[in-house]
Amino acid sequence: MIRKATENDILKIAKTYDELLIYEKENENHSNWQLGIYPTIKVPKLRVPLGEMYVLENENNEICASMILNQVQAKEYSTIPWKYLADDDNLLVIHTLCIPPQEAGKGYGTKMIDYAKNFAKDLNYPVIRIDTYAYNEPAKSLYQKNGFRIAGYATSLLEGLIPEEQAYLEFKF
């Protein structure tokens, strides 16, 4: 079940971030996120009260995925040659979609994207955008498999600290 996150979920969401980042530190880093820098507990502490954080729970009520849904576009979005144009208040942006490693390969990423699509459709937003680390092949593959197209690339400083090249993707109904 996917639902809006509550205050009771904040620590659990932060734990999934840590699980992913510890795994990537010991294995291969796809996200370019860094433990203790981004994402941290600050993310759900900020986004849950705003009603922007969503979680997927399994049948044991364990959080298996999380994401932020809002209309906030980083400044780099303005440099991308989007094919699907939309006013800032007429699109949805997916942020910080996280699936901890023990939950990978179970279709949760697709479920979260489907939820975001339905969310956007219910609000009559014709366009969805998302960005990811340019070398995060699993994420890019997931988004493209679910109908997103790569609109462009740009460099940025994640949290003002982590230099990276980002891929920017878009979906249109």
C-alpha positions in Angstrom: 0.0 0.0 0.0 1.3 3.5 -0.9 0.2 6.3 1.4 1.2 9.7 2.6 3.9 9.4 5.2 3.2 10.4 8.9 5.4 11.6 11.7 5.7 8.0 12.8 7.4 7.1 9.5 10.3 9.6 9.7 12.8 7.4 11.5 11.9 4.4 9.3 12.3 6.4 6.1 15.7 7.7 7.3 16.7 4.1 8.1 16.0 3.1 4.5 18.3 5.9 3.3 21.0 4.6 5.6 20.5 1.0 4.5 20.9 2.0 0.8 23.9 4.2 1.4 25.7 1.7 3.5 25.1 -1.0 0.8 26.3 1.4 -1.9 29.4 2.2 0.1 30.3 -1.5 0.4 29.2 -2.4 -3.2 28.6 -0.1 -6.1 27.3 3.4 -5.8 24.6 4.1 -8.3 22.9 7.0 -6.6 25.9 9.3 -5.9 24.1 10.0 -2.6 26.4 10.1 0.4 25.9 8.8 3.9 25.5 11.7 6.3 25.1 14.3 3.5 22.1 13.3 1.4 19.5 12.0 2.0 19.4 12.2 5.8 16.6 12.3 8.4 16.3 16.0 7.5 14.5 15.0 4.3 11.5 13.3 5.9 11.5 15.8 8.8 11.0 18.6 6.3 8.7 16.9 3.8 6.4 14.8 6.0 4.8 17.9 7.7 4.4 19.5 4.3 2.4 16.4 3.1 4.9 15.7 0.3 6.4 12.4 1.4 4.9 9.1 0.4 5.8 5.5 1.4 5.1 2.0 0.2 4.4 -0.5 2.9 4.5 -4.3 2.5 2.1 -6.7 4.1 4.1 -6.5 7.3 3.7 -2.7 7.5 7.4 -2.3 6.7 8.5 0.7 4.6 9.8 -0.7 1.3 10.1 2.6 -0.7 9.6 6.3 -0.3 9.5 9.4 -2.5 8.6 13.1 -2.4 6.0 14.5 -4.8 5.7 18.2 -5.3 6.2 20.9 -7.9 9.6 22.0 -6.8 12.2 22.1 -9.6 15.9 22.7 -8.9 17.4 25.7 -10.7 19.1 23.4 -13.2 15.7 22.4 -14.5 15.5 25.8 -16.2 18.6 24.8 -18.4 17.1 21.6 -19.7 15.6 21.5 -23.3 12.3 19.9 -22.2 10.2 18.5 -25.0 7.1 18.6 -22.9 6.6 22.1 -21.7 4.5 22.9 -18.6 4.0 25.8 -16.3 5.7 25.4 -12.9 2.3 25.0 -11.3 1.1 22.5 -13.8 3.5 19.6 -13.4 4.7 17.0 -10.8 8.2 16.4 -9.8 9.4 13.2 -8.2 12.3 13.5 -5.7 14.4 11.1 -3.7 12.8 7.9 -4.8 14.5 5.4 -2.5 14.2 1.6 -2.3 16.5 0.0 0.2 18.6 -2.8 -1.2 16.8 -5.7 0.5 13.6 -4.6 -1.3 15.2 -4.1 -4.8 13.9 -6.2 -7.6 10.3 -6.6 -6.2 8.6 -4.1 -8.5 8.4 -1.4 -5.9 10.0 1.2 -8.1 7.3 0.7 -10.8 4.6 0.8 -8.1 5.9 4.1 -6.9 6.0 5.6 -10.4 2.5 4.3 -11.2 1.3 6.0 -8.0 3.0 9.3 -9.1 1.4 9.0 -12.5 -2.0 8.5 -10.9 -1.4 11.4 -8.5 -0.5 13.7 -11.4 -3.4 12.5 -13.5 -5.8 13.2 -10.6 -4.5 16.7 -10.4 -4.6 17.2 -14.2 -0.9 17.7 -14.4 0.1 16.7 -17.9 3.9 16.4 -17.2 6.0 14.6 -14.6 9.7 15.3 -14.2 12.5 13.6 -12.3 16.3 13.8 -12.1 18.8 11.2 -11.2 22.6 10.8 -11.2 23.6 10.5 -14.9 25.5 7.2 -14.2 22.6 5.6 -12.2 21.7 3.1 -14.8 19.2 1.1 -12.7 17.2 4.3 -12.0 17.4 5.6 -15.6 16.3 2.1 -16.9 13.4 2.1 -14.4 12.1 5.5 -15.5 12.5 4.8 -19.2 10.8 1.4 -18.8 7.9 3.3 -17.3 7.6 5.8 -20.2 10.0 8.6 -19.2 12.4 10.0 -21.8 15.7 11.7 -21.1 15.3 15.4 -21.8 18.9 16.4 -21.1 21.9 16.5 -18.7 23.4 19.2 -16.5 25.9 19.4 -13.7 24.9 20.4 -10.2 26.0 20.4 -6.6 23.8 18.0 -4.7 23.1 19.7 -1.3 25.7 22.3 -2.4 28.3 19.7 -1.6 28.3 16.7 -4.0 29.3 17.5 -7.6 27.5 15.4 -10.1 26.1 15.2 -13.6 22.4 14.7 -13.5 20.0 13.1 -16.1 16.7 14.9 -16.4 13.7 12.8 -17.5 10.1 13.7 -18.4 6.8 11.9 -18.9 3.7 13.2 -20.6 0.2 11.8 -20.6 
